[in-house]
Amino acid sequence: MSRRPQKSNRRASSSPPSASSLREFRLPESTTPALPAVEDFAGLDMPAALLKTLTTQGVTTPFPIQAATLPNALAGRDLLGRGRTGSGKTLAFGLALLARTAGRRAQPKAPLALVLVPTRELAQQVAAALTPYATAVNLRLATVVGGLSITRQAGALRRGAEVLVASPGRLNDLVERGDCVLDNVRITVLDEADQMADMGFLPQITRLIQQVRPDGQRMLFSATLDRNVDVLVQRFLNDPVVHSVDPSAGAVTTMEHHVLHVQDETEKKAVTTRIAARDGRVILFLDTKRSADRLAKRLLAVGVRAAALHGGRSQPQRNRTLEQFKNGQVNALVATNVAARGIHIDDLDLVVNVDPPTDHKDYLHRGGRTARAGGSGSVVTLVLPAQKRDVTRLMSDAGIRPRTARVTSSDAALATITGAREPSGVAVTIEVTQSASPTAFPPDRKTVKSGGRSRRSRNGGARAATGTATRRGRRGSDRRDAAGASASGDTSATGGRGSADRAGSSRATGGALGSGGRSSDRRGGRCTP
C-alpha cells in the first residue's frame, strides 16, 4: 500500500479555533487532485481476502460514497465524507482502514487503527459490520464503550487488538488508567462526527487525537455538517478529499415524508396505537423515557408486540430488545433519540415521530433508520395544533417538503400511508431471551450474597418479567433522553447519572429487561460512562 508523506504541520497550534472557523460551515477545497471514483471493488488496491469477503457478504457494487472515497482512503489521504445514514459510510472507511492495517500486529494496549463513534449501538453496529472483513485479513478488533465492564474491556486491549472501535468517554477513561496507549494509531476515523460535536465530545476527541501518530491518516464521516464539525476539520484534517452526497442528508427519492395533523392528545394516542398495530415493523420515537415506557405498556395491553428502548435501560437490556426487534419477536420499537443513530434494521419501512423532534438533525437521523442502503421507506410525524408552527420550521431547516394531511384514527388515508389497523385487543407479553447477537457484549459475572447464600448473578442479567415498568431508586426518568447521555460519556449513559454496578430486580415493558442497575465505574467520585 502506498504511504502518505510525513506531516509536520498537523498540529501547528493547540489554541482554540479562530472566529472564522466558527462561522457557517464551508466544505474545504483540496489542493491535491483526488483520485477518480471506481465502478467496482475489483478496481481497488485491496487484499484479495477483502475482495473475496465482499463477494461472500453479497456486496457486489460500491455505493457512491464508497466508490468516491475508497481510492483516496486506500492511498492514505485524509477524507471528509458527508452522506445520509445508511449510505454505506461504514465500509467506505472500514475497508480502507483494514486494507492499510493488514499485515501488521499490535502490541498489548496499543491499537493501530481507531474508530470513534458517539453511541454504544453505533459502536456495536460498526464492529459487527467490520468483523468478517477483519477476520479475513487476520486482524483483531476490540470495542470499548460505556455502561459495560471496563475491566473486561481493558483485558481485551491487553491481549492486543489492531482495530479499536470506541466511544470517546470510555476510551479516555482507559487511556487515563494506562490500559490503552494511542501512540501507534496510524489511522483515525471519526464517525457521526456531528453528533459527537453536538454532545460536547470536542474536548475528549481533541485529547484523543492529539495522542495518535501526527503523521497518521484521518477520516471524518458525518451525515450533517455544521460549524462544530468545521472545528474538527480545521484542526485535524490535512488537505482532505471531500465527498458530499445528499446535501440535505435526508431528502432521498426512496423516502417519503408525511406530516399528519391530529386534533388532540386523545386522537393522537388512537392514531399511534393503530399505526403500531400495522403488519410490519415500525419505530415510534418519543421524547422521554417515561412516555416510551407508558406507550409500550399500553400497546402490549391491546395486543401489539412492543418494547421500549431508551437510555434508562442497561446495555444488555438494550441489546436484547434490539435483537427481539430484528428477529420479529417485537414489531413496534418505542424509542427515544437513543435509537436515532447507530441502529440498522433490515427492511424497516416506517418511522413515526409520535413526538416531533425539536432539532432538524434529530429528524434526519430518526428518519435515517428507514430507506437504508437503497431501500425505500416513510417517515411520519404526528402534529398537534400547538406544534404546527414549530414543525413547519423543522421541515424547512431539514430541507424537507412533506406531504400533509389531517387524519383521525379511523381514516382510510391513515391506513394507506402507514398500514394502520385495529389491534387485536388481546394483551400480549414478550418472552425474555438472552441476545445471541455477536454485537452483544457478555455481561459480568459476580458472586452475590443473598440471605446467607452465595449465588451466581449477571450484572444487567435476565432476571426479569414482562409487565409494568418499575424503576426502583431512579431519579429523573421523565427528563428528555436527548441521546441518553451527558457530555462526559457516551450517549448511552442514563440521564447523566451513574451508579455502582447493581444486580437489582426490575420489570420493564416489552420484556427486554434485566437488572435495574446501570454498569458504571466510579473513581475518585467520578462516574465513568
Secondary structure, DSSP 4 states (H G I P E B T S, - for coil): ---PPP-S-TTS--SPPPGGGGSS------SSPPPPP-SSGGGS---HHHHHHHHHTT--S--HHHHHHHHHHHTT--EEEE--TTSSHHHHHHHHHHHHHTT--PBTTB-SEEEE-S-HHHHHHHHHHHHHHHHHTT--EEEE-TTS-HHHHHHHHHH--SEEEE-HHHHHHHHHHTS---TT--EEEEESHHHHHHTT-HHHHHHHHTTS-TTSEEEEEESS--HHHHHHHHHH-SS-EEEE--TTSS--TTEEEEEEE-SSHHHHHHHHHHHHTSSS-EEEE-SBHHHHHHHHHHHHHTT--EEEE-TTS-HHHHHHHHHHHHHTS-SEEEE-GGGSSS---TT--EEEESS--SSHHHHHHHHTTSS-TT--EEEEEEE-GGGHHHHHHHHHHHT---EEEE--TT-HHHHHHH-------------------TTSPPPPEEEEEETTEEEEEETT-S---SSS-B-TT---TTSB-SSS--TTS-TTSSTT----------B-GGG----S----EEETTEEE-
